[in-house]
Amino acid sequence: AGNRGIEKGGAIYKSDTSSPIMLNTVFSGNSANRGGALYDFGEFSAPIIMSSTFVSNSATQLGGGLFIDEFSRLFTITNSLFAHNTDTNGNNANESAQISFSTSRPPVVSYSFIQGLDSLKGIGNVSGDPYLVDPDGADDIRGTDDDGVAIGPGSPCIDAGNNSNLPRNTILDFAGNDRFVDDLATQDTGIGDAPIVDMGAYEFQGTPVPALSGAGLAVMLGLFLILGILVIRRFQPPE
């Protein structure tokens, strides 16, 4: 968070042939001319981003979240979230502000949230509003320590990932909470047996069940009593 790059890659500038796997990572508030959070120049490399979150990074030119250079061979992104990253126009709603590439081989993106999703397409990807908890935090400034970049209730990222795209020993999310939680208030749209992993570094821990007040509990008991009487009458033998 909060790293600054003069030209390329505010947080990470990768120029070698290595193929790193970035899992359960959060990039926030980083900036550079290109690739506000991450710039990949690695020829013949095949990096993978899994279950990670890129939020509120910025580029004065292209790729507020990620920029992939023409020499990159293959870049894979899955179960991840790119939102509120900005490009040269200060635009945070288009695809190129989230992910930009100059290679003829665009990244393979699947089961991820990409704000302004357009040319990348891919399997299982979604866009719209990620419903982050509080993306600019209490100070109303994006990219600072108090930002709440976890997904909240109603997010299209909930139960929308692909379970098979995570290493078998992955059991915790970025915050140290359970990585697989089934939100009963959300229809599963991802792949795998429930619970299905969420998109992004944070797993939504489930929609809370509202507590009943004394009056509410009395109403519920009254309804159950009426239902019980109706059932008894329904099955009483005729006189």
Sequence and secondary structure as in RCSB ss.txt:
>XXXX:A:sequence
AGNRGIEKGGAIYKSDTSSPIMLNTVFSGNSANRGGALYDFGEFSAPIIMSSTFVSNSATQLGGGLFIDEFSRLF
TITNSLFAHNTDTNGNNANESAQISFSTSRPPVVSYSFIQGLDSLKGIGNVSGDPYLVDPDGADDIRGTDDDGVA
IGPGSPCIDAGNNSNLPRNTILDFAGNDRFVDDLATQDTGIGDAPIVDMGAYEFQGTPVPALSGAGLAVMLGLFL
ILGILVIRRFQPPE
>XXXX:A:secstr
   B SSB SSEEE SS   EEES EEES EEEE SSEEE  BT   EEES EEES EEEEE SSEEE TTB   
EEES EEES B TT   SSHHHHEEE SSS  EEES EETT  S   SS B S   EEETTTTTT TTSTT EEE
E TT TTTT SBGGGS TT  B TTSSBS    TTS   SBSSSS   SSSS           HHHHHHHHHHHH
HHHHHHHHHH    
